[in-house]
Amino acid sequence: MSWIIEPGFFGNQTVQTAAIAGVLVAAVTAWVGVFAVIRSQSFAGEALGDLGATGGSGAFLIGVNPLWGFIAVVLIGAGGIEMLGSRHRSARDLATGVVLGAGLGLAALFLYLDTTSSSTTGATVTILFGSLFAIAPSMTLTIAVLGALAVGLVIACHRMLLLSSLSPELAAARGVPVRALGAVYLAALALAVALAALTIGAVLSTALLIGPAATALRLTRRPGLAIAVAVALGALATLLGILLAYDSYYWPPVNDGWPVSFLIVAIVFSGYLLTYLPSRRR
């Protein structure tokens, strides 16, 4: 298969780390993302992803691993959205916009300070657009633990979460703590977004969170099957993106390689289009 896979692909430790971390994150974001689509919280996912830029740039400024900055600020942002919002979607969207605006203002300040106070180049690009090939092997265990925590929160309350997602009024009438449940899910969403920001960047994290989930829900309306399909699609897109990014170093005329984050997002978007266009014709 040398005409598809360039030499050294399977034996490259950087590629192996990227594949392990990428598949783990793709599985977590797809699992959590299915409920984000069902709950119509894609905008919240986008806002939390953009807030990740604030945390990542702030962490870089003080010399801390960007992952912890992503997690801290995204969790704070999720809490702010929950506190300022309410059960009404319009109020929650307003709170999301307010928190997003404040966070992006801080991100602009931190990114400016990063570029003026440090001699390290590429920090802004790494924070905003990520790079799977820059993840250290020691981070894979941390990613697995945080991912398991995010998925565990969803699994622990998935029946109540599904009911409140489809009909908040019916869930409240049956005694489901809708507000507390929403807070728990936002915590899981924040962890998933933070992990996605680490791998493909804060700006592009929503693509991995929403893309495979939205595609899966066009193929099936069964939540359990949709989660399985979304996980498979996310993992496949990630692995294909890593393969193409590795091969692109050998593509003429310029052998600089294509950004892995761009390739993953392009594959995710193409997969969604393949299911969206036939449904429009039907």
KEVEX-413984 format. One record per atom (N, C-alpha, C): residue in three letters; x negated, y, z. Coordinates in steps of 0.001 Angstrom, whole numbers, plus 500000, padded with zeros to 6 digits. Last residue first. Layout:
ALAXYZ ...
END
This chain:
ARG534705514736498930 ARG535899513988499359 ARG536951514917499906 ARG532832516767498729 ARG533544516353497516 ARG534801515582497872 ARG531947516864501356 ARG532593518047500796 ARG533385517671499540 SER530742514372501565 SER531925514642502381 SER532664515866501876 PRO528498514669499833 PRO529598513753499491 PRO530870514006500289 LEU527095516725501393 LEU527627517000500058 LEU528692515993499634 TYR526315515518503849 TYR527225516661503822 TYR527873516839502447 THR524477513510503476 THR525789513137504017 THR526796514275503915 LEU522369514900502375 LEU522821513688501698 LEU524177513220502218 LEU521901516876504284 LEU522518517241503004 LEU523064516014502280 TYR520613515365506252 TYR521926515950506528 TYR522646516317505237 GLY518221514733504935 GLY519143513675505345 GLY520533514196505640 SER517134517278504684 SER517502516534503477 SER518474515412503808 PHE516619517860507383 PHE517577518674506626 PHE518043517943505373 VAL514649515923507948 VAL515902515961508709 VAL516978516717507938 ILE512655516729506148 ILE513261515402506020 ILE514600515347506754 ALA512053519274507143 ALA512525519130505761 ALA513210517782505561 VAL511112518645509706 VAL512345519426509573 VAL512917519288508164 ILE508760517263508975 ILE509803516598509762 ILE511135517321509598 LEU507348519273507591 LEU507743518055506891 LEU508850517316507648 PHE506899521191509603 PHE507689521533508414 PHE508202520277507728 SER505244519710511328 SER506552520187511795 SER507461520529510618 VAL502924519299509864 VAL503759518150510171 VAL505146518590510620 PRO501855521284507170 PRO502254521245508587 PRO503220520100508851 TRP499540519643504929 TRP500794520357505159 TRP501161520270506632 GLY496065520069504052 GLY497149519379504732 GLY498364520271504949 ASP493979520976502572 ASP494093521489503930 ASP495191520793504726 ASN492969520699499883 ASN493029519582500822 ASN493071520060502274 VAL494387521777496963 VAL493856522250498238 VAL494048521156499271 PRO495584520593494755 PRO494186521018494611 PRO493558521469495925 PRO495597517105495921 PRO494969518256495259 PRO496003519350495042 TRP495884515508499049 TRP496585515997497867 TRP495818517150497236 TYR494833514703501383 TYR494202514156500181 TYR494872514657498904 TYR496409515731503296 TYR495011516159503306 TYR494258515684502068 SER498804514397503050 SER498674515680502348 SER497247516224502381 ASP498788512166504679 ASP498457511993503261 ASP498166513317502573 TYR499614513413507082 TYR498296512768506990 TYR497870512632505530 ALA502171514259506351 ALA501192515248506809 ALA499774514683506723 LEU503373511811505763 LEU503175512783504692 LEU502151513842505084 LEU503336510635508367 LEU502679509994507226 LEU502384510993506110 ILE504896512464509827 ILE503502512219510216 ILE502725511601509053 GLY507335512195508466 GLY506657513486508510 GLY505189513339508866 LEU507936509513509020 LEU507690509921507639 LEU506964511264507577 LEU508305509748511798 LEU507237508899511266 LEU506911509244509818 THR510524511516511869 THR509262511857512526 THR508106511051511957 ALA512504510097510511 ALA512065511399509999 ALA510716511797510588 LEU512739507873512243 LEU512299507699510860 LEU511781509005510272 ALA513699509089514588 ALA512412508388514602 ALA511868508218513196 GLY516160510110513632 GLY515141510998514179 GLY513765510362514181 LEU517476507734512849 LEU517193508780511861 LEU516096509721512354 ALA517651506362515313 ALA516938505764514183 ALA516553506818513149 VAL519190508187516794 VAL517849507817517256 VAL517030507246516104 ALA521546508164515252 ALA520781509401515412 ALA519350509117515857 VAL522417505508515586 VAL522051505987514248 VAL521192507241514340 ALA522918505526518365 ALA521948504590517793 ALA521478505058516415 ILE524898507525518510 ILE523634507698519228 ILE522560506791518631 ALA526926506343516981 ALA526327507598516527 ALA524990507852517217 LEU527642504203518579 LEU526978503931517304 LEU526304505183516766 GLY528822505699520675 GLY527713504785520917 GLY526930504489519656 PRO530901507208519341 PRO529770507855520014 PRO528571506943520233 ARG532106506840516167 ARG531967506108517427 ARG530735506642518153 ARG532184507912513709 ARG532828508691514770 ARG532755507989516108 THR529493508068511333 THR530379507306512208 THR530958508226513265 LEU528337509949509671 LEU528367508558509216 LEU529302507705510054 ARG528431512276511022 ARG529089512249509709 ARG529202510826509180 LEU526915511696513192 LEU528346511882513417 LEU529117512056512120 ALA524360511666512013 ALA524945510418512513 ALA526452510544512705 THR524009514411511480 THR524042513442510379 THR524711512146510815 ALA523950515424514077 ALA525006515852513162 ALA525138514899511983 ALA521613514113514996 ALA522906513894515654 ALA524060514275514733 PRO519548515086513321 PRO519910513665513305 PRO521270513378513939 GLY519921518053514036 GLY519953517447512704 GLY520318515975512684 ILE519599518758516767 ILE520928518779516146 ILE520989517999514841 LEU516882518350517489 LEU517959518132518450 LEU519304517937517753 LEU515361519045515335 LEU515251517669515814 LEU516372517338516798 ALA516148521734515137 ALA516313520830513995 ALA516268519378514434 THR515382522961517490 THR516814522678517281 THR517036521708516129 SER512641523444517238 SER513106522363518109 SER514566521988517868 LEU511463525494515890 LEU512031524408515088 LEU512673523310515927 VAL510497527226517840 VAL511406527746516822 VAL512138526618516102 ALA508754525652519392 ALA509945526233520002 ALA510960526671518953 GLY507491522579517934 GLY507503524015518155 GLY508827524525518688 ILE507357519868517809 ILE507508520571516530 ILE507672522075516710 THR506518519232520531 THR506114518439519370 THR506229519207518056 LEU507465521044522408 LEU506076520601522496 LEU505622519941521211 ALA510133521232521719 ALA509276522403521528 ALA507805522022521576 ALA511033518746522569 ALA511014519036521137 ALA510120520229520836 LEU510816519143525326 LEU509998518121524684 LEU509917518349523176 ALA512734521170525631 ALA511340521421526010 ALA510411520403525359 VAL515068519833524846 VAL514588520961524049 VAL513121521247524352 ALA515296517974526946 ALA515136517511525564 ALA514577518620524680 LEU515629519696529140 LEU514473518804529079 LEU514221518325527652 ALA518073520921528423 ALA516865521729528592 ALA515614520870528510 LEU519836518766528464 LEU519589519473527204 LEU518303520286527283 ALA519822518207531187 ALA519323517208530239 ALA518987517845528906 ALA520973520620532051 ALA519636520241532524 ALA519013519200531596 LEU523455520485530822 LEU522532521546530409 LEU521108521260530885 TYR524565518355532293 TYR524231518165530881 TYR523277519249530384 VAL524863519593534770 VAL523991518420534647 VAL523591518211533187 ALA526708521584534080 ALA525387521963534576 ALA524400520809534457 GLY528934520061533375 GLY528303520907532377 GLY526902521331532788 LEU529510518968535855 LEU529099518086534774 LEU528397518866533672 ALA530387521203537207 ALA529166520526537663 ALA528614519611536578 ARG532734521692535667 ARG531672522707535781 ARG530343522074536202 VAL534264519334535962 VAL533827519783534639 VAL532654520750534734 PRO534699516780537729 PRO534098518089538034 PRO533459518684536774 VAL537799515246537113 VAL536394515303536710 VAL535835516686537048 GLY540524514945537603 GLY539606515088538729 GLY538136515108538382 ARG542227515010535527 ARG541930513685536068 ARG540869513738537162 ALA542199517661534827 ALA543430517122535396 ALA543198515751536028 ALA539678517843533656 ALA539922518541534921 ALA541160517988535609 ALA540166516322531332 ALA539145515887532292 ALA539362516543533651 LEU542082517901530064 LEU542453516561530513 LEU541453516055531548 GLU540465520171529576 GLU541677520282530379 GLU542105518923530927 PRO538403519255527895 PRO538087519737529247 PRO539316519804530146 SER538100516912525738 SER539259517603526294 SER538952518049527723 LEU535547516215524828 LEU536672516157523895 LEU537878516933524400 SER533933516609527049 SER533531517195525767 SER534705517259524809 SER535123515143529038 SER535119516603529181 SER534706517299527896 LEU534614512562527957 LEU535987513040528160 LEU536028514558528256 LEU531816512496527989 LEU532532512368526724 LEU533959512884526854 LEU531335512731530724 LEU530812513740529808 LEU531543513694528478 MET532441510421531759 MET533024511710532130 MET532582512811531174 ARG530610508673530468 ARG532058508545530270 ARG532775509855530612 HIS527999509486531275 HIS528396509567529864 HIS529904509466529652 CYS526433509848533517 CYS527774510463533504 CYS528371510467532104 ALA524084508447533097 ALA524735508368534409 ALA526158508912534394 ILE523216509201530555 ILE523794507865530753 ILE524595507797532051 VAL522200511760531095 VAL523332511600530173 VAL524020510258530398 LEU520117511205532853 LEU521183512116533268 LEU522420511954532385 GLY518522509548531222 GLY519174509004532407 GLY520303509884532909 VAL517522511345529366 VAL518475510323528916 VAL519226509727530102 ALA515847512817531129 ALA516900513472530345 ALA517960512475529903 LEU514148510791532125 LEU514974511584533040 LEU516131512246532295 ALA512882509924529817 ALA513734508987530544 ALA514651509724531523 GLY511422512268529251 GLY512460511805528339 GLY513423510845529005 LEU509657512287531391 LEU510620513380531246 LEU511754512991530304 VAL508264509874530798 VAL508951510057532082 VAL510012511148531970 ALA507196510361528229 ALA508094509221528459 ALA508896509398529738 ILE505559512582528714 ILE506686512706527781 ILE507692511584528018 THR503681511368530405 THR504509512475530894 THR505742512653530021 LEU502561509557528592 LEU503255509060529782 LEU504162510135530359 THR501391511296526721 THR502475510402526301 THR503254509848527497 MET499235512775527535 MET500548513400527655 MET501691512444527338 SER496879511496526933 SER497315511460528330 SER498713512037528526 PRO496406512135524249 PRO496946510807524610 PRO497474510729526033 ALA497581515454523428 ALA496565514580524016 ALA497183513229524369 ILE498670516806520395 ILE499063516248521685 ILE497987515283522180 ALA498205517687517866 ALA497450518348518930 ALA497787517805520315 PHE499877516521516085 PHE498496516064516060 PHE497645516716517148 LEU502231517891516324 LEU502147516566516925 LEU500709516081517010 SER502566521153516959 SER501749520238516168 SER501646518918516905 GLY504444524301516849 GLY503991523032517375 GLY503034522283516459 PHE505529526771516366 PHE505775525737515364 PHE505189524380515736 LEU504991528395518606 LEU506212528600517832 LEU506550527413516939 ILE502561527381519602 ILE503718527542520487 ILE505010527622519678 THR500900527434517327 THR501127526181518047 THR502368526265518917 VAL500897530153516659 VAL501442529184515715 VAL501773527869516425 THR499634531217518965 THR500992531630518604 THR501648530616517676 ALA497097530009518870 ALA497993529751519994 ALA499438530083519633 GLY495219530554516895 GLY496252529575516594 GLY497219529310517722 THR492231531038518821 THR493059531298517652 THR494104530197517495 THR491022532493521752 THR491530531279521122 THR492464531633519967 SER490380534707523128 SER489659534518521872 SER490128533264521140 SER492875536741524674 SER492195535457524518 SER491519535396523166 SER494306539062524734 SER493482538766525903 SER492710537466525790 THR495800539284522419 THR494870540372522755 THR493921540034523893 THR497420537048522234 THR496535537362521106 THR495509538428521449 ASP498809537109524662 ASP498004535943524296 ASP496985536290523221 LEU500200539507524509 LEU499111539404525478 LEU498212538203525175 TYR502034538736522507 TYR501121539864522284 TYR499928539783523232 LEU503366536708523837 LEU502606536384522629 LEU501628537501522283 PHE504584538204525895 PHE503583537182526223 PHE502736536818525003 LEU506346539897524428 LEU505303540458525283 LEU504200539433525545 ALA507998538028523151 ALA507224538977522341 ALA506077539578523150 ALA509113536804525404 ALA508252536025524509 ALA507392536939523652 LEU510696538850526432 LEU509524538409527190 LEU508568537605526311 GLY512605538889524352 GLY511835540082524675 GLY510569539736525451 LEU513661536339524545 LEU512870536673523361 LEU512057537944523576 GLY515071536579526995 GLY513949535660526854 GLY513067535986525673 ALA517078538436526411 ALA516091538730527450 ALA514857537848527294 GLY518476537005524397 GLY517867538302524126 GLY516789538667525126 LEU519349534723525823 LEU518444534594524682 LEU517733535907524385 VAL521117535828527675 VAL519909535156528147 VAL518884535035527030 VAL523067536812525847 VAL522388537715526775 VAL521079537111527251 GLY523910534470524500 GLY523292535562523759 GLY522519536518524661 THR525017533035526640 THR523879532489525900 THR523143533580525138 ALA527158534690527326 ALA526076534497528286 ALA524825533953527600 LEU528673534323524957 LEU528199535657525334 LEU527032535554526313 ASP529226531605525129 ASP528437532103523999 ASP527874533485524295 ARG530803531634527431 ARG529534530919527447 ARG528642531376526297 ALA533012533071526548 ALA532198533629527619 ALA530837532942527680 SER533970531265524613 SER533565532611524207 SER532673533254525265 ARG534648528980526068 ARG533527528936525136 ARG533048530317524756 HIS535329528935529506 HIS535742529403528183 HIS534533529510527278 ARG534205528363531918 ARG534753527250531146 ARG535143527660529740 SER531335530574531729 SER532511530020532412 SER532999528844531597 GLY528125532105532362 GLY529242531641531544 GLY530397531158532396 LEU526211532660534227 LEU526892533788533595 LEU528111533373532797 MET525429530058534998 MET525893531018536005 MET526695532152535374 GLU524627528857532587 GLU525705528253533372 GLU526271529239534389 ILE522572530541531791 ILE523744530377530926 ILE524922529828531710 GLY520784530141533914 GLY521369531456533676 GLY522608531392532804 GLY520131527434533549 GLY520827527867534763 GLY521473529222534602 ALA518818527637531107 ALA520042526838531199 ALA520843527207532438 GLY516633529234531909 GLY517595529743530934 GLY518903528976530970 ILE515364527437533618 ILE515865528708534152 ILE516913529302533207 LEU514707525476531721 LEU515601525145532834 LEU516188526404533463 VAL512984527001530125 VAL514215526457529537 VAL515200526053530629 VAL510906527582531906 VAL511722528677531385 VAL513025528157530796 ALA509927524934532525 ALA510320525890533559 ALA511276526937533018 ILE509351523716530017 ILE510334523136530924 ILE510842524174531918 PHE507375525434528903 PHE508619525135528190 PHE509699524681529171 GLY505404525231530899 GLY506056526513530642 GLY507372526336529904 TRP504727522606530591 TRP505308523018531862 TRP505961524390531740 LEU503682522645527965 LEU504858521830528281 LEU505528522290529563 PRO501292524156527947 PRO502550524768527475 PRO503799523975527824 ASN499270524028530826 ASN499776523276529680 ASN501123523855529239 VAL497927527271531656 VAL498642526055532027 VAL499099525349530760 GLY496851529878531505 GLY495985528713531408 GLY496610527403531830 ILE498442532051531340 ILE497851531789532655 ILE497018530503532677 LEU499180531946528647 LEU498567533172529169 LEU497877532922530507 PHE500473529537528378 PHE499164529711527738 PHE498429530915528312 ALA502810530177529748 ALA501921529150530277 ALA500527529274529675 GLY503898532114528014 GLY503543532480529384 GLY502588531480530005 SER504348530557525746 SER503398531666525665 SER502968532127527050 GLY506258528732526793 GLY504994528267526233 GLY503946529360526173 GLY508370530434527647 GLY507657529597528588 GLY506309529144528072 THR509084531657525187 THR508733532465526357 THR507906531648527344 ALA509731529489523617 ALA508595530326523219 ALA508142531207524378 GLY512039528568524792 GLY510817527812524992 GLY509584528595524601 LEU514004530146523790 LEU513469530501525103 LEU512190529732525427 ASP514556528674521524 ASP513872529963521377 ASP513296530434522705 GLY515865526515522782 GLY514650526302522013 GLY513857527588521836 LEU518067527791523869 LEU517088527208524780 LEU515771526928524055 ALA519367528499521463 ALA518919529533522399 ALA517855528998523355 GLU519940525956520375 GLU519086526901519649 GLU518521527962520586 GLY521664524999522362 GLY520417524313522069 GLY519431525193521337 ALA523728526844522087 ALA522999526772523354 ALA521668526066523163 PHE524569526164519539 PHE524008527499519762 PHE523227527536521069 SER525609523625519975 SER524421523759519131 SER523758525117519342 GLN527787522782521390 GLN526773523555522094 GLN525472523650521283 SER530025521131520926 SER529876522412520208 SER528898523348520932 ARG530096518632521933 ARG530502519694522841 ARG530418521084522193 ILE529023517202519793 ILE530407516939520205 ILE530950518086521061 VAL526406518225519829 VAL527266518439518665 VAL528728518250519041 ALA525544517339522325 ALA525501518774522021 ALA526397519099520838 PHE525750514600522057 PHE526706515273522935 PHE526694516780522714 VAL523593514267520294 VAL524932513814519906 VAL525995514499520758 GLY521336515139521732 GLY521908515984520681 GLY523282515560520225 VAL520545513082523382 VAL521159514263523997 VAL521884515097522951 TRP519602511384521314 TRP520567510910522327 TRP521312512091522945 ALA517742513005519980 ALA518904512472519266 ALA519994512043520241 THR515860513518521984 THR516624514627521417 THR517855514140520659 VAL514903510866522443 VAL515526511656523517 VAL516404512759522935 ALA513838510127519948 ALA514890509321520571 ALA515636510126521630 ALA511898512104519544 ALA513007511982518592 ALA514160511192519193 VAL510140511527521647 VAL510888512789521650 VAL512080512727520705 LEU509208508987520794 LEU509825509174522110 LEU510694510432522133 VAL508104509633518307 VAL509252508716518369 VAL509966508853519712 GLY505997511376519107 GLY507058511816518209 GLY508291510946518275 ALA504325509786520702 ALA504990510955521279 ALA506170511391520422 ILE503583507859518739 ILE504211507463520006 ILE504989508631520607 ALA502481509482516692 ALA503601508591516408 ALA504333508198517693 ALA500380510800517996 ALA501467511582517408 ALA502693510716517159 THR498772508595518632 THR499350509412519703 THR500533510217519187 GLN498121507747516014 GLN498811506848516939 GLN499483507616518069 VAL496742509970515041 VAL497998509564514410 VAL498799508659515338 THR494525509890516725 THR495384511077516715 THR496745510754516114 GLN493360507438516008 GLN493946507602517346 GLN494870508811517421 ASN493739505613513111 ASN493453506951513614 ASN494144507162514957 GLY494474503266511930 GLY493425503214512926 GLY493083504549513548 PHE496374503894510041 PHE496794503095511186 PHE495732503044512281 PHE494824505479508186 PHE496039505985508826 PHE496355505219510107 GLY492659504687506670 GLY492416505124508035 GLY493644505562508796 PRO493694505770503394 PRO492856504945504272 PRO492700505559505667 GLU497210506623502906 GLU495786506871502727 GLU494968506058503732 ILE499892504994501537 ILE499237505327502802 ILE497743505475502568 ILE500491504578498813 ILE501421505314499678 ILE500718505835500926 TRP498478503176497686 TRP499030504260496868 TRP500064505076497642 SER497944501159499443 SER497034502312499445 SER497554503465498610 MET499176498786500000 MET500000500000500000 MET499144501260500000 
END
